[in-house]
Amino acid sequence: MVGRLRTKAGDALLRRVAGPAARRKRARIHDTPGPRWFAPDRPVRTVHADASMYVGGLAALLLQSLHPVAMAAVWAHSGFRGDPWGRLQRTSTFLAETTFGTARDAERAVERVRGVHARVTGRTAGGVPYRASDPSLLSWVHMAETYCFLEAHRRYGLHPLTCGQQDAYVEDMASVAVRLGVTDPPRTRAALVAALVSRRRELEATDESSATARYLLVSPPLPWPARLPYLLLAAAAVDLLPPWAQDLVPVPRRIRFLVRFARPGGLAVTTAIRWVTPPLPSARTDR
Protein backbone atom coordinates (compact mmCIF):
# COMPACT_ATOMS: atom_id res chain seq x y z
CA MET A 1 0.00 0.00 0.00
CA VAL A 2 2.71 2.48 1.03
CA GLY A 3 4.79 1.52 -1.98
CA ARG A 4 1.89 2.12 -4.37
CA LEU A 5 1.11 5.50 -2.82
CA ARG A 6 4.77 6.47 -3.04
CA THR A 7 4.95 5.52 -6.70
CA LYS A 8 1.69 7.30 -7.49
CA ALA A 9 2.82 10.49 -5.74
CA GLY A 10 6.22 10.35 -7.44
CA ASP A 11 4.70 9.91 -10.88
CA ALA A 12 2.26 12.79 -10.30
CA LEU A 13 5.11 15.08 -9.25
CA LEU A 14 7.23 14.12 -12.25
CA ARG A 15 4.35 14.75 -14.63
CA ARG A 16 3.87 18.24 -13.17
CA VAL A 17 7.54 19.11 -13.52
CA ALA A 18 8.56 17.25 -16.67
CA GLY A 19 5.30 16.62 -18.53
CA PRO A 20 3.14 13.57 -19.28
CA ALA A 21 6.06 11.69 -20.89
CA ALA A 22 8.35 12.33 -17.91
CA ARG A 23 9.73 8.82 -17.58
CA ARG A 24 10.43 8.47 -21.31
CA LYS A 25 12.06 11.90 -21.31
CA ARG A 26 14.23 10.88 -18.36
CA ALA A 27 15.28 7.70 -20.13
CA ARG A 28 16.18 9.58 -23.31
CA ILE A 29 18.24 12.21 -21.48
CA HIS A 30 20.09 9.83 -19.18
CA ASP A 31 20.36 6.62 -21.19
CA THR A 32 21.41 7.95 -24.59
CA PRO A 33 25.12 7.16 -25.03
CA GLY A 34 27.59 9.91 -25.83
CA PRO A 35 29.85 12.55 -24.28
CA ARG A 36 28.35 15.03 -21.82
CA TRP A 37 29.21 18.62 -20.99
CA PHE A 38 29.63 17.67 -17.34
CA ALA A 39 31.36 14.65 -15.84
CA PRO A 40 29.44 12.59 -13.24
CA ASP A 41 31.37 14.16 -10.35
CA ARG A 42 30.70 17.78 -11.28
CA PRO A 43 28.82 19.84 -8.67
CA VAL A 44 26.17 20.94 -11.19
CA ARG A 45 24.97 17.35 -11.33
CA THR A 46 24.81 17.09 -7.56
CA VAL A 47 22.77 20.28 -7.21
CA HIS A 48 20.38 19.74 -10.13
CA ALA A 49 19.59 16.17 -9.10
CA ASP A 50 18.54 17.20 -5.59
CA ALA A 51 15.05 17.88 -4.25
CA SER A 52 16.24 21.27 -3.01
CA MET A 53 15.78 22.47 -6.61
CA TYR A 54 12.04 22.81 -5.90
CA VAL A 55 12.79 25.50 -3.31
CA GLY A 56 15.51 27.06 -5.43
CA GLY A 57 13.39 27.17 -8.56
CA LEU A 58 10.53 28.99 -6.86
CA ALA A 59 12.91 31.44 -5.19
CA ALA A 60 14.58 32.10 -8.55
CA LEU A 61 11.25 33.03 -10.14
CA LEU A 62 10.51 35.47 -7.32
CA LEU A 63 13.96 37.05 -7.55
CA GLN A 64 13.91 37.29 -11.35
CA SER A 65 10.53 39.01 -11.28
CA LEU A 66 12.02 42.01 -9.48
CA HIS A 67 13.80 43.19 -12.64
CA PRO A 68 11.10 45.29 -14.35
CA VAL A 69 12.47 44.92 -17.88
CA ALA A 70 13.01 41.17 -17.62
CA MET A 71 9.57 40.80 -16.05
CA ALA A 72 7.91 42.80 -18.82
CA ALA A 73 9.38 40.42 -21.40
CA VAL A 74 8.19 37.37 -19.47
CA TRP A 75 4.75 38.88 -18.90
CA ALA A 76 4.25 39.75 -22.57
CA HIS A 77 5.79 36.76 -24.31
CA SER A 78 5.92 33.80 -21.94
CA GLY A 79 3.18 31.24 -21.39
CA PHE A 80 3.59 31.82 -17.67
CA ARG A 81 0.00 32.87 -16.97
CA GLY A 82 -1.84 30.70 -19.47
CA ASP A 83 0.36 27.62 -19.27
CA PRO A 84 2.50 27.75 -16.11
CA TRP A 85 3.14 24.02 -16.05
CA GLY A 86 4.19 24.04 -19.68
CA ARG A 87 6.73 26.76 -18.95
CA LEU A 88 8.01 24.86 -15.91
CA GLN A 89 8.33 21.70 -17.97
CA ARG A 90 10.30 23.48 -20.70
CA THR A 91 12.63 24.99 -18.12
CA SER A 92 13.18 21.70 -16.31
CA THR A 93 13.84 19.95 -19.62
CA PHE A 94 16.45 22.56 -20.55
CA LEU A 95 18.21 22.12 -17.20
CA ALA A 96 18.11 18.33 -17.52
CA GLU A 97 19.40 18.30 -21.09
CA THR A 98 22.27 20.69 -20.44
CA THR A 99 23.23 19.06 -17.12
CA PHE A 100 22.76 15.36 -17.81
CA GLY A 101 22.11 14.96 -21.54
CA THR A 102 24.53 14.28 -24.34
CA ALA A 103 26.58 17.18 -25.64
CA ARG A 104 24.56 17.05 -28.85
CA ASP A 105 21.24 17.33 -27.01
CA ALA A 106 22.64 20.09 -24.77
CA GLU A 107 23.76 22.08 -27.81
CA ARG A 108 20.34 21.68 -29.40
CA ALA A 109 18.66 22.84 -26.19
CA VAL A 110 20.79 26.00 -26.15
CA GLU A 111 20.07 26.63 -29.84
CA ARG A 112 16.31 26.38 -29.18
CA VAL A 113 16.46 28.85 -26.32
CA ARG A 114 18.61 31.29 -28.28
CA GLY A 115 16.13 31.07 -31.15
CA VAL A 116 13.26 31.94 -28.82
CA HIS A 117 15.21 34.83 -27.30
CA ALA A 118 15.97 36.24 -30.75
CA ARG A 119 12.24 36.62 -31.41
CA VAL A 120 11.30 38.25 -28.10
CA THR A 121 11.38 42.05 -28.37
CA GLY A 122 9.10 44.83 -27.18
CA ARG A 123 8.68 47.73 -24.78
CA THR A 124 7.80 47.93 -21.13
CA ALA A 125 4.69 49.80 -19.97
CA GLY A 126 6.99 52.77 -19.43
CA GLY A 127 8.27 52.64 -23.00
CA VAL A 128 11.68 51.07 -22.32
CA PRO A 129 12.68 48.86 -25.26
CA TYR A 130 13.89 45.31 -24.55
CA ARG A 131 15.12 42.21 -26.31
CA ALA A 132 15.43 38.87 -24.57
CA SER A 133 18.85 38.29 -26.15
CA ASP A 134 20.26 41.36 -24.34
CA PRO A 135 23.33 40.05 -22.44
CA SER A 136 22.43 42.20 -19.43
CA LEU A 137 18.96 40.65 -19.08
CA LEU A 138 20.35 37.17 -19.73
CA SER A 139 22.93 37.81 -17.03
CA TRP A 140 20.27 38.77 -14.48
CA VAL A 141 18.21 35.66 -15.15
CA HIS A 142 21.32 33.46 -15.01
CA MET A 143 22.60 34.96 -11.75
CA ALA A 144 19.21 34.73 -10.02
CA GLU A 145 18.90 31.05 -10.96
CA THR A 146 22.47 30.18 -10.01
CA TYR A 147 22.24 31.95 -6.67
CA CYS A 148 18.90 30.43 -5.69
CA PHE A 149 19.73 26.90 -6.83
CA LEU A 150 23.00 26.98 -4.91
CA GLU A 151 21.57 28.58 -1.76
CA ALA A 152 18.71 26.07 -1.70
CA HIS A 153 21.21 23.24 -1.92
CA ARG A 154 23.38 24.78 0.81
CA ARG A 155 20.35 24.78 3.08
CA TYR A 156 18.42 21.66 2.07
CA GLY A 157 20.73 19.54 -0.11
CA LEU A 158 21.28 15.91 0.81
CA HIS A 159 25.01 16.00 0.04
CA PRO A 160 26.44 19.41 1.06
CA LEU A 161 29.11 20.96 -1.16
CA THR A 162 32.45 22.18 0.10
CA CYS A 163 33.38 25.82 -0.50
CA GLY A 164 35.49 24.74 -3.45
CA GLN A 165 32.61 22.72 -4.89
CA GLN A 166 30.26 25.70 -4.51
CA ASP A 167 32.66 27.78 -6.61
CA ALA A 168 32.84 24.91 -9.10
CA TYR A 169 29.04 24.88 -9.34
CA VAL A 170 29.03 28.59 -10.20
CA GLU A 171 31.73 27.86 -12.81
CA ASP A 172 29.64 25.01 -14.28
CA MET A 173 26.61 27.28 -14.58
CA ALA A 174 28.75 30.03 -16.11
CA SER A 175 29.84 27.68 -18.90
CA VAL A 176 26.20 27.20 -19.93
CA ALA A 177 25.43 30.90 -19.54
CA VAL A 178 28.19 31.86 -21.96
CA ARG A 179 26.70 29.53 -24.56
CA LEU A 180 23.35 31.32 -24.09
CA GLY A 181 24.93 34.72 -24.69
CA VAL A 182 25.84 35.95 -21.21
CA THR A 183 28.99 38.07 -21.17
CA ASP A 184 31.55 37.42 -18.42
CA PRO A 185 29.32 35.68 -15.85
CA PRO A 186 30.54 35.29 -12.23
CA ARG A 187 32.63 32.18 -11.69
CA THR A 188 32.82 31.95 -7.88
CA ARG A 189 30.15 32.16 -5.20
CA ALA A 190 31.65 35.37 -3.78
CA ALA A 191 31.66 36.98 -7.22
CA LEU A 192 28.08 35.84 -7.78
CA VAL A 193 26.84 37.40 -4.53
CA ALA A 194 28.70 40.64 -5.30
CA ALA A 195 27.29 40.76 -8.84
CA LEU A 196 23.74 40.30 -7.55
CA VAL A 197 24.16 43.13 -5.05
CA SER A 198 25.53 45.37 -7.82
CA ARG A 199 22.24 44.97 -9.73
CA ARG A 200 20.02 46.07 -6.83
CA ARG A 201 19.55 49.56 -8.21
CA GLU A 202 17.83 48.05 -11.28
CA LEU A 203 15.21 46.22 -9.21
CA GLU A 204 11.79 47.36 -8.08
CA ALA A 205 8.35 46.07 -7.27
CA THR A 206 5.98 46.48 -10.22
CA ASP A 207 2.40 45.47 -10.92
CA GLU A 208 3.74 42.50 -12.91
CA SER A 209 6.13 41.36 -10.18
CA SER A 210 3.41 41.70 -7.53
CA ALA A 211 0.94 39.69 -9.62
CA THR A 212 3.61 37.08 -10.20
CA ALA A 213 4.37 36.79 -6.50
CA ARG A 214 0.69 36.44 -5.61
CA TYR A 215 0.24 33.78 -8.26
CA LEU A 216 3.33 31.80 -7.25
CA LEU A 217 2.79 32.05 -3.51
CA VAL A 218 -0.99 31.88 -3.14
CA SER A 219 -2.74 30.73 -6.30
CA PRO A 220 -0.69 28.01 -8.04
CA PRO A 221 -2.78 25.55 -10.11
CA LEU A 222 -2.50 22.65 -7.69
CA PRO A 223 -4.96 20.10 -6.26
CA TRP A 224 -6.01 20.78 -2.68
CA PRO A 225 -3.99 17.92 -1.09
CA ALA A 226 -0.81 19.56 -2.39
CA ARG A 227 -1.62 23.06 -1.11
CA LEU A 228 -0.25 22.74 2.45
CA PRO A 229 3.11 21.26 1.39
CA TYR A 230 3.29 23.95 -1.29
CA LEU A 231 2.73 26.72 1.28
CA LEU A 232 5.70 25.36 3.26
CA LEU A 233 7.72 25.25 0.05
CA ALA A 234 6.71 28.84 -0.75
CA ALA A 235 7.73 30.02 2.72
CA ALA A 236 11.10 28.30 2.33
CA ALA A 237 11.57 30.00 -1.05
CA VAL A 238 10.82 33.47 0.38
CA ASP A 239 13.17 32.82 3.29
CA LEU A 240 15.91 31.88 0.80
CA LEU A 241 15.90 35.34 -0.83
CA PRO A 242 18.40 37.99 0.27
CA PRO A 243 16.79 40.33 2.84
CA TRP A 244 16.85 43.25 0.40
CA ALA A 245 14.90 41.15 -2.12
CA GLN A 246 12.39 39.99 0.50
CA ASP A 247 11.58 43.65 1.16
CA LEU A 248 10.50 44.08 -2.47
CA VAL A 249 8.34 40.95 -2.75
CA PRO A 250 4.71 41.43 -1.63
CA VAL A 251 4.53 38.34 0.56
CA PRO A 252 0.96 37.40 1.61
CA ARG A 253 0.21 37.30 5.32
CA ARG A 254 -0.14 33.52 5.52
CA ILE A 255 3.28 33.04 3.92
CA ARG A 256 4.86 35.66 6.19
CA PHE A 257 3.50 33.71 9.16
CA LEU A 258 5.02 30.47 7.82
CA VAL A 259 8.41 32.05 7.08
CA ARG A 260 9.28 31.75 10.77
CA PHE A 261 8.99 27.97 10.29
CA ALA A 262 10.62 28.04 6.86
CA ARG A 263 13.65 25.92 7.61
CA PRO A 264 11.95 22.97 9.29
CA GLY A 265 9.09 23.26 6.80
CA GLY A 266 11.45 23.36 3.83
CA LEU A 267 13.40 20.41 5.20
CA ALA A 268 10.20 18.40 5.66
CA VAL A 269 8.95 19.12 2.13
CA THR A 270 12.28 18.44 0.41
CA THR A 271 12.64 15.22 2.40
CA ALA A 272 9.15 14.14 1.30
CA ILE A 273 9.90 15.03 -2.35
CA ARG A 274 13.14 13.07 -2.16
CA TRP A 275 11.26 10.07 -0.77
CA VAL A 276 8.57 9.94 -3.48
CA THR A 277 10.72 10.88 -6.47
CA PRO A 278 12.36 7.99 -8.35
CA PRO A 279 16.15 8.32 -8.34
CA LEU A 280 17.78 9.57 -11.51
CA PRO A 281 19.37 6.92 -13.71
CA SER A 282 23.14 7.17 -14.08
CA ALA A 283 23.78 9.10 -17.28
CA ARG A 284 25.89 7.20 -19.77
CA THR A 285 29.14 8.78 -20.87
CA ASP A 286 30.17 6.49 -23.71
CA ARG A 287 32.65 8.14 -26.04
C-alpha positions as semicolon CSV with decimal commas, in nm:
position;residue;x (nm);y (nm);z (nm)
1;M;0,000;0,000;0,000
2;V;0,271;0,248;0,103
3;G;0,479;0,152;-0,198
4;R;0,189;0,212;-0,437
5;L;0,111;0,550;-0,282
6;R;0,477;0,647;-0,304
7;T;0,495;0,552;-0,670
8;K;0,169;0,730;-0,749
9;A;0,282;1,049;-0,574
10;G;0,622;1,035;-0,744
11;D;0,470;0,991;-1,088
12;A;0,226;1,279;-1,030
13;L;0,511;1,508;-0,925
14;L;0,723;1,412;-1,225
15;R;0,435;1,475;-1,463
16;R;0,387;1,824;-1,317
17;V;0,754;1,911;-1,352
18;A;0,856;1,725;-1,667
19;G;0,530;1,662;-1,853
20;P;0,314;1,357;-1,928
21;A;0,606;1,169;-2,089
22;A;0,835;1,233;-1,791
23;R;0,973;0,882;-1,758
24;R;1,043;0,847;-2,131
25;K;1,206;1,190;-2,131
26;R;1,423;1,088;-1,836
27;A;1,528;0,770;-2,013
28;R;1,618;0,958;-2,331
29;I;1,824;1,221;-2,148
30;H;2,009;0,983;-1,918
31;D;2,036;0,662;-2,119
32;T;2,141;0,795;-2,459
33;P;2,512;0,716;-2,503
34;G;2,759;0,991;-2,583
35;P;2,985;1,255;-2,428
36;R;2,835;1,503;-2,182
37;W;2,921;1,862;-2,099
38;F;2,963;1,767;-1,734
39;A;3,136;1,465;-1,584
40;P;2,944;1,259;-1,324
41;D;3,137;1,416;-1,035
42;R;3,070;1,778;-1,128
43;P;2,882;1,984;-0,867
44;V;2,617;2,094;-1,119
45;R;2,497;1,735;-1,133
46;T;2,481;1,709;-0,756
47;V;2,277;2,028;-0,721
48;H;2,038;1,974;-1,013
49;A;1,959;1,617;-0,910
50;D;1,854;1,720;-0,559
51;A;1,505;1,788;-0,425
52;S;1,624;2,127;-0,301
53;M;1,578;2,247;-0,661
54;Y;1,204;2,281;-0,590
55;V;1,279;2,550;-0,331
56;G;1,551;2,706;-0,543
57;G;1,339;2,717;-0,856
58;L;1,053;2,899;-0,686
59;A;1,291;3,144;-0,519
60;A;1,458;3,210;-0,855
61;L;1,125;3,303;-1,014
62;L;1,051;3,547;-0,732
63;L;1,396;3,705;-0,755
64;Q;1,391;3,729;-1,135
65;S;1,053;3,901;-1,128
66;L;1,202;4,201;-0,948
67;H;1,380;4,319;-1,264
68;P;1,110;4,529;-1,435
69;V;1,247;4,492;-1,788
70;A;1,301;4,117;-1,762
71;M;0,957;4,080;-1,605
72;A;0,791;4,280;-1,882
73;A;0,938;4,042;-2,140
74;V;0,819;3,737;-1,947
75;W;0,475;3,888;-1,890
76;A;0,425;3,975;-2,257
77;H;0,579;3,676;-2,431
78;S;0,592;3,380;-2,194
79;G;0,318;3,124;-2,139
80;F;0,359;3,182;-1,767
81;R;0,000;3,287;-1,697
82;G;-0,184;3,070;-1,947
83;D;0,036;2,762;-1,927
84;P;0,250;2,775;-1,611
85;W;0,314;2,402;-1,605
86;G;0,419;2,404;-1,968
87;R;0,673;2,676;-1,895
88;L;0,801;2,486;-1,591
89;Q;0,833;2,170;-1,797
90;R;1,030;2,348;-2,070
91;T;1,263;2,499;-1,812
92;S;1,318;2,170;-1,631
93;T;1,384;1,995;-1,962
94;F;1,645;2,256;-2,055
95;L;1,821;2,212;-1,720
96;A;1,811;1,833;-1,752
97;E;1,940;1,830;-2,109
98;T;2,227;2,069;-2,044
99;T;2,323;1,906;-1,712
100;F;2,276;1,536;-1,781
101;G;2,211;1,496;-2,154
102;T;2,453;1,428;-2,434
103;A;2,658;1,718;-2,564
104;R;2,456;1,705;-2,885
105;D;2,124;1,733;-2,701
106;A;2,264;2,009;-2,477
107;E;2,376;2,208;-2,781
108;R;2,034;2,168;-2,940
109;A;1,866;2,284;-2,619
110;V;2,079;2,600;-2,615
111;E;2,007;2,663;-2,984
112;R;1,631;2,638;-2,918
113;V;1,646;2,885;-2,632
114;R;1,861;3,129;-2,828
115;G;1,613;3,107;-3,115
116;V;1,326;3,194;-2,882
117;H;1,521;3,483;-2,730
118;A;1,597;3,624;-3,075
119;R;1,224;3,662;-3,141
120;V;1,130;3,825;-2,810
121;T;1,138;4,205;-2,837
122;G;0,910;4,483;-2,718
123;R;0,868;4,773;-2,478
124;T;0,780;4,793;-2,113
125;A;0,469;4,980;-1,997
126;G;0,699;5,277;-1,943
127;G;0,827;5,264;-2,300
128;V;1,168;5,107;-2,232
129;P;1,268;4,886;-2,526
130;Y;1,389;4,531;-2,455
131;R;1,512;4,221;-2,631
132;A;1,543;3,887;-2,457
133;S;1,885;3,829;-2,615
134;D;2,026;4,136;-2,434
135;P;2,333;4,005;-2,244
136;S;2,243;4,220;-1,943
137;L;1,896;4,065;-1,908
138;L;2,035;3,717;-1,973
139;S;2,293;3,781;-1,703
140;W;2,027;3,877;-1,448
141;V;1,821;3,566;-1,515
142;H;2,132;3,346;-1,501
143;M;2,260;3,496;-1,175
144;A;1,921;3,473;-1,002
145;E;1,890;3,105;-1,096
146;T;2,247;3,018;-1,001
147;Y;2,224;3,195;-0,667
148;C;1,890;3,043;-0,569
149;F;1,973;2,690;-0,683
150;L;2,300;2,698;-0,491
151;E;2,157;2,858;-0,176
152;A;1,871;2,607;-0,170
153;H;2,121;2,324;-0,192
154;R;2,338;2,478;0,081
155;R;2,035;2,478;0,308
156;Y;1,842;2,166;0,207
157;G;2,073;1,954;-0,011
158;L;2,128;1,591;0,081
159;H;2,501;1,600;0,004
160;P;2,644;1,941;0,106
161;L;2,911;2,096;-0,116
162;T;3,245;2,218;0,010
163;C;3,338;2,582;-0,050
164;G;3,549;2,474;-0,345
165;Q;3,261;2,272;-0,489
166;Q;3,026;2,570;-0,451
167;D;3,266;2,778;-0,661
168;A;3,284;2,491;-0,910
169;Y;2,904;2,488;-0,934
170;V;2,903;2,859;-1,020
171;E;3,173;2,786;-1,281
172;D;2,964;2,501;-1,428
173;M;2,661;2,728;-1,458
174;A;2,875;3,003;-1,611
175;S;2,984;2,768;-1,890
176;V;2,620;2,720;-1,993
177;A;2,543;3,090;-1,954
178;V;2,819;3,186;-2,196
179;R;2,670;2,953;-2,456
180;L;2,335;3,132;-2,409
181;G;2,493;3,472;-2,469
182;V;2,584;3,595;-2,121
183;T;2,899;3,807;-2,117
184;D;3,155;3,742;-1,842
185;P;2,932;3,568;-1,585
186;P;3,054;3,529;-1,223
187;R;3,263;3,218;-1,169
188;T;3,282;3,195;-0,788
189;R;3,015;3,216;-0,520
190;A;3,165;3,537;-0,378
191;A;3,166;3,698;-0,722
192;L;2,808;3,584;-0,778
193;V;2,684;3,740;-0,453
194;A;2,870;4,064;-0,530
195;A;2,729;4,076;-0,884
196;L;2,374;4,030;-0,755
197;V;2,416;4,313;-0,505
198;S;2,553;4,537;-0,782
199;R;2,224;4,497;-0,973
200;R;2,002;4,607;-0,683
201;R;1,955;4,956;-0,821
202;E;1,783;4,805;-1,128
203;L;1,521;4,622;-0,921
204;E;1,179;4,736;-0,808
205;A;0,835;4,607;-0,727
206;T;0,598;4,648;-1,022
207;D;0,240;4,547;-1,092
208;E;0,374;4,250;-1,291
209;S;0,613;4,136;-1,018
210;S;0,341;4,170;-0,753
211;A;0,094;3,969;-0,962
212;T;0,361;3,708;-1,020
213;A;0,437;3,679;-0,650
214;R;0,069;3,644;-0,561
215;Y;0,024;3,378;-0,826
216;L;0,333;3,180;-0,725
217;L;0,279;3,205;-0,351
218;V;-0,099;3,188;-0,314
219;S;-0,274;3,073;-0,630
220;P;-0,069;2,801;-0,804
221;P;-0,278;2,555;-1,011
222;L;-0,250;2,265;-0,769
223;P;-0,496;2,010;-0,626
224;W;-0,601;2,078;-0,268
225;P;-0,399;1,792;-0,109
226;A;-0,081;1,956;-0,239
227;R;-0,162;2,306;-0,111
228;L;-0,025;2,274;0,245
229;P;0,311;2,126;0,139
230;Y;0,329;2,395;-0,129
231;L;0,273;2,672;0,128
232;L;0,570;2,536;0,326
233;L;0,772;2,525;0,005
234;A;0,671;2,884;-0,075
235;A;0,773;3,002;0,272
236;A;1,110;2,830;0,233
237;A;1,157;3,000;-0,105
238;V;1,082;3,347;0,038
239;D;1,317;3,282;0,329
240;L;1,591;3,188;0,080
241;L;1,590;3,534;-0,083
242;P;1,840;3,799;0,027
243;P;1,679;4,033;0,284
244;W;1,685;4,325;0,040
245;A;1,490;4,115;-0,212
246;Q;1,239;3,999;0,050
247;D;1,158;4,365;0,116
248;L;1,050;4,408;-0,247
249;V;0,834;4,095;-0,275
250;P;0,471;4,143;-0,163
251;V;0,453;3,834;0,056
252;P;0,096;3,740;0,161
253;R;0,021;3,730;0,532
254;R;-0,014;3,352;0,552
255;I;0,328;3,304;0,392
256;R;0,486;3,566;0,619
257;F;0,350;3,371;0,916
258;L;0,502;3,047;0,782
259;V;0,841;3,205;0,708
260;R;0,928;3,175;1,077
261;F;0,899;2,797;1,029
262;A;1,062;2,804;0,686
263;R;1,365;2,592;0,761
264;P;1,195;2,297;0,929
265;G;0,909;2,326;0,680
266;G;1,145;2,336;0,383
267;L;1,340;2,041;0,520
268;A;1,020;1,840;0,566
269;V;0,895;1,912;0,213
270;T;1,228;1,844;0,041
271;T;1,264;1,522;0,240
272;A;0,915;1,414;0,130
273;I;0,990;1,503;-0,235
274;R;1,314;1,307;-0,216
275;W;1,126;1,007;-0,077
276;V;0,857;0,994;-0,348
277;T;1,072;1,088;-0,647
278;P;1,236;0,799;-0,835
279;P;1,615;0,832;-0,834
280;L;1,778;0,957;-1,151
281;P;1,937;0,692;-1,371
282;S;2,314;0,717;-1,408
283;A;2,378;0,910;-1,728
284;R;2,589;0,720;-1,977
285;T;2,914;0,878;-2,087
286;D;3,017;0,649;-2,371
287;R;3,265;0,814;-2,604
